[in-house]
Amino acid sequence: MTQILASRLRAMGVVSDRGLQIGRLMDMTFDEREGRLASLVVRPMSGDTLTGIARDSSGNILIPYSAVMSIRDYLVINERVLAIQQLKTQPAGSPAEG
């Protein structure tokens, strides 16, 4: 397993596996009970980036760590996992965005 220091990730660009520029990594959240990385806190490129994904009080996008495909020069995120996350956070009875 390759190890990467968290300090190297700060402000790293976040892109989707289809080339969409999502934003910059600002922070990460951890699940204390399970002892694992829970989500990435990403400052979006624009206000309309990934509407429907959970956000924090500052408007940063909360991307589940399970969506991370690779970490090299960029953090690459799986768009399918994000689509599933959008469906989970959408209020019941709301029409899907399209």
PyMOL commands that set and color helices and strands:
alter all, ss='L'
color gray80, all
select helices_A, chain A and resi 6-9+65-67+79-89
alter helices_A, ss='H'
color red, helices_A
select strands_A, chain A and resi 13-16+21-31+36-44+61-64+68-71+75-77
alter strands_A, ss='S'
color yellow, strands_A
deselect
rebuild
show_as cartoon
